[in-house]
Amino acid sequence: MVMQAHVTFRDKGSTQCSWLKPPLGWIALNSDGRLTDYGEKIGWLLRDEEGNVMMAYSSGSNGVTIGFVKL
């Protein structure tokens, strides 16, 4: 059995985003993931109420699903 798929990508343009500080005493967790032809990439940041980065992480590997990357 041979399965084929046709995928079409389109340029969505750019979107302006802004980051909101968390309330006093809280920590914000920002994360993102993407799937490329070369594997997946994930990363996250912890920021305090002033926007200072407290901790950061990034990783990449092969053989995972988009569901895992976005989780």
C-alpha positions in Angstrom: 0.0 0.0 0.0 1.4 3.4 -1.0 0.1 6.5 0.6 0.7 10.0 -0.8 0.0 13.4 0.6 0.0 16.9 -1.0 0.8 19.8 1.3 0.4 23.4 0.3 1.9 26.2 2.4 0.8 29.8 2.2 2.3 32.9 3.6 0.1 34.2 6.3 1.9 37.5 6.5 3.1 38.9 9.8 1.2 39.5 13.0 2.2 42.0 15.6 2.3 40.5 19.1 3.0 41.9 22.6 3.9 40.3 25.9 2.0 41.2 29.1 3.8 41.0 32.4 2.3 38.6 34.9 0.8 40.0 38.2 3.1 40.8 41.1 4.4 37.6 42.7 3.6 35.4 39.6 5.9 33.8 37.0 5.0 33.6 33.3 5.8 30.5 31.2 6.1 31.2 27.5 6.6 28.2 25.2 6.6 27.4 21.5 7.3 24.5 19.2 7.7 23.8 15.6 8.2 21.0 13.2 10.7 21.3 10.3 12.1 19.0 7.6 15.0 18.3 10.0 13.0 17.5 13.1 11.3 19.3 15.9 12.3 22.3 18.0 10.8 23.3 21.3 11.6 26.0 23.8 10.3 27.9 26.8 11.0 30.8 29.1 10.2 31.6 32.7 9.8 35.4 33.4 9.2 37.3 36.5 6.8 40.3 36.9 9.4 42.6 35.5 9.9 40.6 32.4 13.3 39.3 33.4 14.2 35.9 32.1 14.6 33.5 35.1 15.2 30.3 33.1 15.1 29.2 29.5 15.2 25.9 27.7 15.4 24.7 24.1 15.7 21.3 22.5 15.4 19.5 19.2 15.2 16.0 18.0 13.7 13.7 15.3 10.8 11.3 15.3 8.1 13.1 17.2 4.6 14.2 16.3 3.4 17.8 16.0 1.1 17.0 18.9 4.1 16.4 21.1 5.9 19.5 19.9 2.9 21.8 20.7 2.3 20.1 24.0 
